[in-house]
Amino acid sequence: MPQRCALFVDRDGVLIEDAGFISSAKQVRLLPGVAEALARVNRCGVPVIVITNQSGIARGLLSEKELQAIHARLDELLAISGARVDRYYYCPHHPEFGEGEYRQRCGCRKPQPGLFMQAAREFALELSHSFFVGDRLSDLQAGAAAGCQTILVRTGLGQRWPEPLPVSSLRLALIAENLSQAVDFCLPYLLHRHWQLQAA
């Protein structure tokens, strides 16, 4: 039975600067206000979960070990402000590039919802009352397919998307300027539902 809800976030363009295919921890740059926003969510006991496509692995641009180093550096930068990511879920696949297991049409590459479903099982999450914050159409499609409410941020590639977007099919709750504004909006909902589930 679901026990809590979560804040799902994309990585590039939402938490860190989108520099194309990031292949080194040295390239990690937090976007302004991100650590402080996540720290607020952390203090409320709501899990923060990253859902990210990392086809650079399939393309041979970085290894899974290098990806772990990138996430370790991101953790270090967040920790300076008392923030954390509770879990990183990533898709290393691509349907057209790569070799072996990395070259496949999978259920975990956004806009597919596979990684959300995995997180829901492992964290006992209620997805219908969770939020996913992203900067791409594929983010919103994946979050909606998983049953989450979605928020588009105008950082990263989000600044390129014209309005209006198909609100209903994307379960779009808000178009925000940045992650901080997204958290301002969704945290009261997350916290209310979190305590409802804890009391049930």
Secondary structure, DSSP 8 states (H G I E B T S, - for coil): ---B--EEE-SBTTTB---SS--SGGG--B-TTHHHHHHHHHHTT--EEEEEE-TTTTTTSS-HHHHHHHHHHHHHHHHTTT---SEEEEE--BSSSSSGGGBS--SSSTTS-HHHHHHHHHHTB-GGG-EEEESSHHHHHHHHHHT-EEEEESSGGGGG--S---TTTTTEEEEESSHHHHHHHHHHHHHHHHHHHHH-
